[in-house]
Amino acid sequence: MSEQEPPRIEFPCSYPIKVMGDAAPDFKDFVLEVMTKHAGSISDNDVSIRDSSKGSFQSVTVTITATGIEQLTLIHQELTLSSRVKMVL
């Protein structure tokens, strides 16, 4: 049995990134600062925010135009280095 190759992403493409962390008034701003640094300007239409049922956590989903694996890796690394971020999908 041969190993199946993972699907390849064709760049550039529209790519949603979900960031979850403790709810805070500036959490969205923090996420957008990191995303803008690596992906350029982001419109309000590309951002959605959702609070957990008890309001303790918040998820910010940002759809960027991904240009390559290196860009996505840098975004993931910078976000996960922050103690504010619990998970990046």
C-alpha positions as a Markdown table, in Angstrom:
| # | Residue | x | y | z |
|---|---|---|---|---|
| 1 | Met | 0.0 | 0.0 | 0.0 |
| 2 | Ser | 1.4 | 3.4 | -1.0 |
| 3 | Glu | 1.2 | 6.5 | 1.1 |
| 4 | Gln | -1.3 | 9.1 | -0.1 |
| 5 | Glu | 0.1 | 12.5 | -0.8 |
| 6 | Pro | -1.6 | 15.4 | 1.1 |
| 7 | Pro | -3.7 | 17.8 | -1.0 |
| 8 | Arg | -1.7 | 20.7 | -2.3 |
| 9 | Ile | -3.0 | 24.2 | -1.9 |
| 10 | Glu | -2.7 | 26.4 | -5.1 |
| 11 | Phe | -1.5 | 29.9 | -4.2 |
| 12 | Pro | -2.6 | 32.6 | -4.1 |
| 13 | Cys | -5.9 | 31.6 | -2.6 |
| 14 | Ser | -8.5 | 32.8 | -0.1 |
| 15 | Tyr | -7.6 | 31.2 | 3.2 |
| 16 | Pro | -9.5 | 31.5 | 6.5 |
| 17 | Ile | -7.5 | 31.5 | 9.8 |
| 18 | Lys | -9.4 | 31.1 | 13.1 |
| 19 | Val | -7.7 | 32.4 | 16.3 |
| 20 | Met | -9.1 | 31.5 | 19.7 |
| 21 | Gly | -8.1 | 33.2 | 23.0 |
| 22 | Asp | -9.4 | 34.7 | 26.2 |
| 23 | Ala | -12.0 | 37.3 | 25.5 |
| 24 | Ala | -10.6 | 40.8 | 25.8 |
| 25 | Pro | -11.6 | 44.2 | 24.3 |
| 26 | Asp | -8.4 | 44.3 | 22.3 |
| 27 | Phe | -8.1 | 40.7 | 21.2 |
| 28 | Lys | -9.4 | 41.4 | 17.7 |
| 29 | Asp | -7.0 | 44.2 | 17.3 |
| 30 | Phe | -4.1 | 42.0 | 18.4 |
| 31 | Val | -5.1 | 39.3 | 15.8 |
| 32 | Leu | -5.5 | 41.9 | 13.0 |
| 33 | Glu | -2.2 | 43.5 | 13.8 |
| 34 | Val | -0.4 | 40.1 | 13.2 |
| 35 | Met | -2.5 | 39.3 | 10.1 |
| 36 | Thr | -1.9 | 42.7 | 8.6 |
| 37 | Lys | 1.8 | 42.4 | 9.2 |
| 38 | His | 2.0 | 39.2 | 7.1 |
| 39 | Ala | -1.0 | 39.6 | 4.7 |
| 40 | Gly | -1.4 | 43.3 | 4.0 |
| 41 | Ser | -4.7 | 45.2 | 4.5 |
| 42 | Ile | -7.8 | 43.4 | 5.6 |
| 43 | Ser | -11.3 | 44.6 | 5.2 |
| 44 | Asp | -14.1 | 44.4 | 7.7 |
| 45 | Asn | -15.8 | 41.9 | 5.5 |
| 46 | Asp | -12.9 | 39.5 | 5.9 |
| 47 | Val | -13.2 | 39.4 | 9.7 |
| 48 | Ser | -15.8 | 37.6 | 11.9 |
| 49 | Ile | -15.8 | 37.5 | 15.7 |
| 50 | Arg | -17.6 | 35.0 | 17.9 |
| 51 | Asp | -17.8 | 34.9 | 21.7 |
| 52 | Ser | -18.2 | 31.7 | 23.7 |
| 53 | Ser | -21.5 | 31.0 | 25.3 |
| 54 | Lys | -20.2 | 32.2 | 28.7 |
| 55 | Gly | -18.2 | 35.0 | 27.2 |
| 56 | Ser | -14.8 | 33.7 | 28.5 |
| 57 | Phe | -13.3 | 33.1 | 25.1 |
| 58 | Gln | -13.4 | 34.7 | 21.7 |
| 59 | Ser | -12.6 | 33.5 | 18.2 |
| 60 | Val | -11.6 | 35.8 | 15.5 |
| 61 | Thr | -11.7 | 34.4 | 11.9 |
| 62 | Val | -9.8 | 36.3 | 9.3 |
| 63 | Thr | -9.8 | 35.4 | 5.6 |
| 64 | Ile | -6.6 | 36.4 | 3.9 |
| 65 | Thr | -5.2 | 36.0 | 0.5 |
| 66 | Ala | -2.6 | 33.4 | 1.2 |
| 67 | Thr | 0.5 | 33.7 | -1.0 |
| 68 | Gly | 2.4 | 30.6 | 0.2 |
| 69 | Ile | 3.3 | 28.1 | 2.9 |
| 70 | Glu | 6.0 | 30.4 | 4.3 |
| 71 | Gln | 3.5 | 33.2 | 4.9 |
| 72 | Leu | 1.0 | 30.8 | 6.6 |
| 73 | Thr | 3.8 | 29.3 | 8.8 |
| 74 | Leu | 5.0 | 32.8 | 9.9 |
| 75 | Ile | 1.4 | 33.8 | 10.9 |
| 76 | His | 0.9 | 30.6 | 12.8 |
| 77 | Gln | 4.2 | 30.9 | 14.6 |
| 78 | Glu | 3.7 | 34.5 | 15.6 |
| 79 | Leu | 0.2 | 33.9 | 16.9 |
| 80 | Thr | 1.0 | 30.8 | 18.9 |
| 81 | Leu | 4.0 | 32.5 | 20.5 |
| 82 | Ser | 1.5 | 34.8 | 22.3 |
| 83 | Ser | 0.2 | 33.8 | 25.6 |
| 84 | Arg | -3.1 | 35.4 | 24.6 |
| 85 | Val | -3.8 | 32.8 | 21.9 |
| 86 | Lys | -5.1 | 29.4 | 22.9 |
| 87 | Met | -5.5 | 27.8 | 19.5 |
| 88 | Val | -5.0 | 28.7 | 15.8 |
| 89 | Leu | -6.8 | 26.7 | 13.1 |
